[in-house]
C-alpha cells in the first residue's frame, strides 16, 4: 500500500510542477509539487524496505488418531524464514 501511495504522491507533485501554470499569491504550487514529489519518493523507498524485510511464516497442521487411546491428536508446526535478518 505504501508503494502505491508513494507513486500517487509523486505523480500529483509532478503534475503540479510540470503541467500546471497557475500562479497564486497565497501558495507556490511549484514548491508544493516538489514537496509532494519528495514525500512520494521517501514513502516509496520506505515501502520497498518494509517489503524486503517482511518475514514469512509457514504453518503446517497434522491431525490423526492415537492408536492406543483412540483420541484425536492435532499437531501444529510454525516455521519462520529469518533469512532477511541474517548477516553474511
C-alpha positions, 0 to 999 in steps of 0.5 A: 500500500505504501508503494502505491501511495508513494507513486500517487504522491509523486505523480500529483507533485509532478503534475503540479510542477510540470503541467500546471501554470497557475500562479497564486499569491497565497501558495507556490504550487511549484514548491508544493509539487516538489514537496509532494514529489519528495514525500512520494519518493521517501514513502516509496523507498520506505515501502520497498524496505518494509517489503524486503524485510517482511518475514514469512511464516509457514504453518503446517497442521497434522491431525490423526488418531492415537492408536492406543487411546483412540483420541484425536491428536492435532499437531501444529508446526510454525516455521519462520524464514529469518533469512532477511535478518541474517548477516553474511 
